[in-house]
Amino acid sequence: MDTTRLIDVLREEGTRLADTAARLPLDAAVPTCPGWTVRDLIRHLGGVHRWAGRHVREARPDLMVVKDQVELFGAWPEDAALLDWYRAEHGLLVESLTAADPDLACATFLPAPSPLHFWARRQAHETTIHRVDAEAAAGSVGSIAADLAADGIDELVGGMVPRPGARLRTSSPRTLRLAPDDDRARWLLRISAEPVVTDREDDATEPADCTVRGSAADLYLALWNRRGVDDLRVDGDASLLDLFRAKVAIRWS
């Protein structure tokens, strides 16, 4: 997905999240984030938007590491002002990305065509997943476009999962293929005692130990531990999918 589309996604998903949260008590439980409330979700995402935006606006050469959240966020707003604060942080991030020079140079932490694309992509998917969390708290999760979901899978398995510190490992080499029904993209994850190697495939022919099929949106949410897997089609060793969800575990706990 191009940068402009990702910024549009960020704008739309943040608005959807805020509109959903506005209909809920701030102490409502978020079932996809065990132990968290809507208040926690809004604080977290508003803080992430501020953190991301500072890298863009200040063209920071190094990633910000903040030991004390007050250093970055200040004191959290009172409940009555929390949603307005979130909308302001979200809006500022969108404005910052929209106005940024395409040749922006700043710190990133995943492979990307450019720093601007990285921050637009990371924030678009961060916000989409947390919009799903807010809607889960409201009892009804809305749709996700197939191309957005496929891009999110690509970021996760092509960027996050292969990082050296990631925990997805097996004692002997195994392969896990992800094959959405509604997108041509295919991914083959080569899992071993070393960091995962992910191959992006358009025409998959190599056998895999496990192949998981379903809509791109269902795969995206399952890999982020935002839905179950019982209705996905799993061929081969289903324990590899279970291992992925246990070891990648991108969720609150």
C-alpha positions as CSV (number, residue, x, y, z in Angstrom):
1,M,0.0,0.0,0.0
2,D,1.3,3.5,-0.8
3,T,1.9,6.1,1.9
4,T,-1.0,8.3,1.0
5,R,-3.5,5.3,1.4
6,L,-1.9,4.4,4.7
7,I,-2.3,7.9,6.1
8,D,-6.0,7.8,4.9
9,V,-6.4,4.5,6.8
10,L,-4.9,6.0,9.9
11,R,-7.3,9.0,9.7
12,E,-10.4,6.8,9.2
13,E,-9.5,4.1,11.7
14,G,-8.6,6.6,14.5
15,T,-11.9,8.4,13.9
16,R,-13.8,5.1,14.1
17,L,-12.0,4.1,17.3
18,A,-12.8,7.4,19.0
19,D,-16.4,7.4,17.9
20,T,-16.8,3.8,19.2
21,A,-15.1,4.7,22.5
22,A,-17.4,7.7,22.9
23,R,-20.4,5.3,23.2
24,L,-18.8,3.3,26.0
25,P,-18.0,3.8,29.6
26,L,-14.2,4.4,30.0
27,D,-14.1,1.5,32.6
28,A,-15.7,-0.9,30.1
29,A,-13.6,-4.1,29.7
30,V,-11.8,-4.7,26.4
31,P,-12.2,-8.5,25.8
32,T,-9.4,-8.7,23.2
33,C,-7.0,-7.0,25.7
34,P,-7.4,-9.0,28.9
35,G,-7.2,-6.8,32.0
36,W,-7.6,-3.5,30.1
37,T,-10.4,-1.0,29.9
38,V,-11.4,1.5,27.2
39,R,-9.6,4.1,29.3
40,D,-6.3,2.1,29.0
41,L,-6.8,1.6,25.3
42,I,-7.3,5.3,24.7
43,R,-4.4,6.3,26.9
44,H,-2.1,3.8,25.1
45,L,-3.0,4.7,21.6
46,G,-2.9,8.5,22.2
47,G,0.5,8.0,23.7
48,V,1.7,5.9,20.8
49,H,0.5,8.6,18.4
50,R,2.4,11.2,20.3
51,W,5.6,9.1,20.4
52,A,5.3,8.3,16.6
53,G,4.6,11.9,15.7
54,R,7.6,13.3,17.5
55,H,9.9,11.1,15.4
56,V,8.3,12.5,12.3
57,R,8.1,16.2,13.3
58,E,11.6,16.3,14.9
59,A,13.2,14.0,12.3
60,R,14.7,12.2,15.3
61,P,17.8,10.1,14.3
62,D,17.3,7.6,17.2
63,L,14.2,5.9,18.6
64,M,12.9,7.5,21.7
65,V,13.2,5.3,24.8
66,V,11.2,6.8,27.6
67,K,11.5,5.1,31.0
68,D,9.0,7.5,32.6
69,Q,5.8,8.0,30.7
70,V,5.4,11.5,32.2
71,E,8.5,12.6,30.3
72,L,6.7,12.0,27.0
73,F,3.0,12.2,27.8
74,G,2.7,14.4,30.8
75,A,0.0,13.5,33.3
76,W,-2.9,11.7,31.7
77,P,-5.9,13.9,31.1
78,E,-8.9,13.6,33.4
79,D,-11.6,11.2,32.1
80,A,-13.8,14.0,30.9
81,A,-11.1,15.3,28.6
82,L,-9.6,11.9,27.6
83,L,-11.3,11.5,24.2
84,D,-10.7,15.0,23.2
85,W,-7.1,14.5,24.0
86,Y,-7.0,11.3,21.9
87,R,-8.6,13.0,19.0
88,A,-6.1,15.9,19.2
89,E,-3.1,13.5,19.3
90,H,-4.5,11.5,16.4
91,G,-5.2,14.6,14.4
92,L,-1.7,16.0,15.0
93,L,-0.2,12.7,13.9
94,V,-2.2,12.6,10.7
95,E,-1.3,16.2,10.0
96,S,2.4,15.5,10.7
97,L,2.5,12.6,8.3
98,T,0.6,14.4,5.6
99,A,2.9,17.5,5.8
100,A,6.2,15.5,6.0
101,D,8.8,15.6,3.3
102,P,8.7,12.3,1.3
103,D,12.5,12.3,1.8
104,L,12.2,12.6,5.6
105,A,15.1,10.9,7.4
106,C,14.4,9.6,10.9
107,A,14.6,6.5,13.1
108,T,12.5,3.4,12.3
109,F,12.5,-0.1,13.6
110,L,11.2,-2.3,10.7
111,P,12.1,-2.5,7.0
112,A,10.3,0.0,4.8
113,P,10.7,1.8,1.5
114,S,11.2,5.1,3.5
115,P,10.9,6.4,7.1
116,L,7.7,8.2,6.1
117,H,6.1,5.0,4.8
118,F,7.3,3.1,7.9
119,W,5.6,5.5,10.3
120,A,2.4,5.8,8.2
121,R,2.2,2.0,7.9
122,R,3.0,1.2,11.6
123,Q,0.4,3.7,12.9
124,A,-2.2,2.6,10.4
125,H,-2.0,-0.9,11.6
126,E,-1.6,0.0,15.3
127,T,-4.8,2.0,15.0
128,T,-6.7,-0.6,13.0
129,I,-6.0,-3.3,15.5
130,H,-7.0,-1.1,18.4
131,R,-10.2,0.0,16.6
132,V,-11.0,-3.6,16.5
133,D,-10.4,-3.7,20.3
134,A,-12.7,-0.8,20.9
135,E,-15.4,-2.4,18.8
136,A,-15.0,-5.7,20.6
137,A,-15.7,-3.8,23.8
138,A,-18.8,-2.5,22.1
139,G,-19.9,-6.0,21.1
140,S,-19.6,-5.8,17.3
141,V,-16.4,-5.7,15.2
142,G,-16.6,-3.9,11.8
143,S,-14.9,-5.0,8.6
144,I,-11.4,-4.6,7.4
145,A,-10.6,-4.2,3.6
146,A,-8.7,-7.2,2.1
147,D,-5.8,-5.1,0.9
148,L,-5.3,-3.5,4.2
149,A,-5.4,-6.8,6.0
150,A,-2.9,-8.3,3.6
151,D,-0.6,-5.3,4.1
152,G,-0.9,-5.9,7.9
153,I,0.0,-9.5,7.6
154,D,3.0,-8.5,5.5
155,E,4.2,-6.0,8.1
156,L,3.8,-8.6,10.9
157,V,5.4,-11.7,9.3
158,G,7.8,-9.8,7.1
159,G,8.9,-7.2,9.6
160,M,8.1,-8.0,13.2
161,V,8.4,-11.8,13.3
162,P,11.9,-12.0,11.8
163,R,13.4,-9.6,14.2
164,P,16.3,-11.1,16.2
165,G,14.6,-10.7,19.5
166,A,11.3,-12.4,18.4
167,R,10.5,-15.6,20.3
168,L,9.1,-17.8,17.4
169,R,11.5,-20.7,17.2
170,T,11.5,-24.5,16.6
171,S,14.2,-27.0,17.4
172,S,14.1,-28.4,13.9
173,P,13.2,-26.4,10.7
174,R,9.5,-26.1,10.0
175,T,7.5,-24.1,7.4
176,L,4.2,-22.2,7.8
177,R,2.3,-20.8,4.8
178,L,-0.3,-18.1,5.0
179,A,-2.7,-18.0,2.0
180,P,-5.6,-15.6,2.1
181,D,-8.5,-16.4,-0.1
182,D,-9.1,-12.8,-1.3
183,D,-5.6,-11.6,-2.0
184,R,-2.8,-13.0,-4.2
185,A,-0.2,-12.5,-1.6
186,R,1.3,-15.6,0.0
187,W,3.9,-15.9,2.8
188,L,6.1,-18.8,3.7
189,L,7.7,-18.6,7.2
190,R,10.8,-20.7,7.7
191,I,10.9,-21.3,11.4
192,S,14.0,-22.9,13.1
193,A,16.3,-22.3,16.0
194,E,17.4,-19.1,14.3
195,P,15.3,-15.9,13.5
196,V,12.4,-16.6,11.2
197,V,13.0,-16.1,7.5
198,T,9.8,-15.0,5.6
199,D,9.5,-15.4,1.9
200,R,6.9,-13.4,0.1
201,E,5.3,-15.6,-2.6
202,D,2.9,-14.9,-5.5
203,D,2.8,-18.4,-6.9
204,A,3.4,-20.9,-4.0
205,T,4.5,-24.3,-5.0
206,E,6.8,-25.5,-2.3
207,P,5.1,-27.8,0.2
208,A,4.7,-26.5,3.7
209,D,4.3,-28.2,7.0
210,C,1.2,-26.2,7.7
211,T,-0.9,-24.0,5.4
212,V,-3.5,-21.6,6.8
213,R,-6.3,-20.3,4.6
214,G,-9.2,-17.8,5.2
215,S,-10.0,-14.3,4.3
216,A,-7.2,-11.8,4.6
217,A,-9.1,-10.0,7.4
218,D,-9.6,-13.2,9.4
219,L,-5.9,-14.2,9.0
220,Y,-4.8,-10.7,10.0
221,L,-6.9,-10.7,13.2
222,A,-6.0,-14.3,14.1
223,L,-2.3,-13.6,13.8
224,W,-2.8,-10.6,16.0
225,N,-4.7,-12.7,18.5
226,R,-7.9,-10.7,18.0
227,R,-10.0,-13.7,16.9
228,G,-10.1,-17.4,17.2
229,V,-8.9,-19.8,14.5
230,D,-11.5,-22.6,14.6
231,D,-13.1,-21.5,11.3
232,L,-9.8,-21.0,9.4
233,R,-8.8,-23.9,7.1
234,V,-5.6,-25.5,8.4
235,D,-3.8,-28.1,6.4
236,G,-1.0,-30.0,8.0
237,D,0.5,-29.5,11.4
238,A,-1.9,-27.1,13.2
239,S,0.4,-26.9,16.1
240,L,2.6,-24.4,14.1
241,L,-0.3,-22.0,14.0
242,D,-0.8,-22.4,17.7
243,L,3.0,-21.9,18.3
244,F,2.8,-18.7,16.3
245,R,0.0,-17.3,18.3
246,A,1.6,-18.2,21.6
247,K,5.1,-17.0,20.8
248,V,4.3,-13.9,18.7
249,A,1.5,-13.0,21.1
250,I,0.9,-9.4,19.9
251,R,-1.8,-8.6,22.5
252,W,-2.2,-7.1,25.9
253,S,-1.8,-9.4,28.8
